Amino acid sequence: MTDAVASAWDRAAEGWSRNTPAVHAWLRQATAAMLAQARLQAGARVLDLAAGAGDQTRDIAQAVGPTGAVLATDISPKILDFARRNIEEAGLTNVRFAVADAQQPVHEQASFDAVMCRLGLMLCMNPAAALAAAFDALRPGGRYVALVFGDPANNPCIATMMKVARKHRGLEGSNSPYVDGGLFSLAAPGRLASLLIEAGYAEVTVESIAAPFELPDAAAYVDFVRSSGSPIIEILAPLDAPAREAAWRDIEEALQRFGSPSGWCGPNELLLGSATRPA
Ligand SMILES: C[S@@+](CC[C@H](N)C(=O)[O-])C[C@H]1O[C@@H](n2cnc3c(N)ncnc32)[C@H](O)[C@@H]1O
């Protein structure tokens, strides 16, 4: 299963990296809130899990400065190659990279001041294992922060895409939105907080953050998802090319409702979970 996830993100790696400016703008405020909750100081050591193409890695590396150190890990070797390149281009020299599954124990135990994960934890089939691994990687008193998608009702673009894509695959009605490893796996009320508490963390908070995705039109959003939205791409992958094109056309049509004369704005709700490894 993790091999399939890694291969799927390998395929979406170039797209996610190419869309870094759009992702950066979309998640600017949520990322700032994540950094604030991590309570980063200059010189801090940070583990950035499911780092993707390194957009938040760059912010973290800048926040901890040249005396700090970031270890960026991801299950997809290809996306991590893009992260390495993007961080190099940004002129940052305080980041190391390692291919790793966030659900597996980290080699460097009890050694990070903060463990961060932006839009990766919900993709783990076993989030409890991921939270336990992060707990062990933190020094006592260290901070854990993760951003995940909130409730489907508050993420109508993703919910719509999933619904239309599943309909085209003939899968409608057969799955709860909260399925393990899915985009909404941690969206159910209280789920993220319970998992953090069960993993032994203290000072657990979960806050809702609005992260509207603003683009010129629905077509631009569909272009983004087609090239980088691995979970939706993978639902449609088994279809033949004409059937897949028909599905993307229906998705775009359904997303037109978020357009207005001033542009396109897709609502998104993220949950920011924050916690401390007790001293
Ligand atoms: C939506 S992208 C987010 C990337 C980056 N954190 C960002 O916000 O731009 C999800 C990332 O999670 C990674 N991922 C998925 N499952 C993972 C796992 N079990 N362990 C580590 N990384 C994983 C994917 O390879 C992908 O890079």
The ligand as an ORCA input file, in Angstrom:
! r2SCAN-3c Opt
* xyz 0 1
  C      -0.672     17.108     -0.458
  S       1.047     16.751     -0.562
  C       1.684     17.926      0.610
  C       3.145     18.217      0.397
  C       3.702     19.356      1.239
  N       3.702     19.051      2.642
  C       2.925     20.611      0.997
  O       2.090     20.996      1.828
  O       3.169     21.237     -0.053
  C       1.123     15.234      0.350
  C       2.513     14.668      0.499
  O       2.447     13.591      1.451
  C       3.341     12.582      1.036
  N       2.963     11.339      1.720
  C       1.835     10.617      1.548
  N       1.820      9.557      2.392
  C       2.974      9.628      3.102
  C       3.550      8.816      4.131
  N       2.932      7.717      4.602
  N       4.762      9.175      4.618
  C       5.407     10.264      4.150
  N       4.911     11.060      3.177
  C       3.703     10.752      2.674
  C       3.198     12.585     -0.470
  O       4.269     11.930     -1.119
  C       3.118     14.080     -0.762
  O       4.389     14.625     -0.977
*
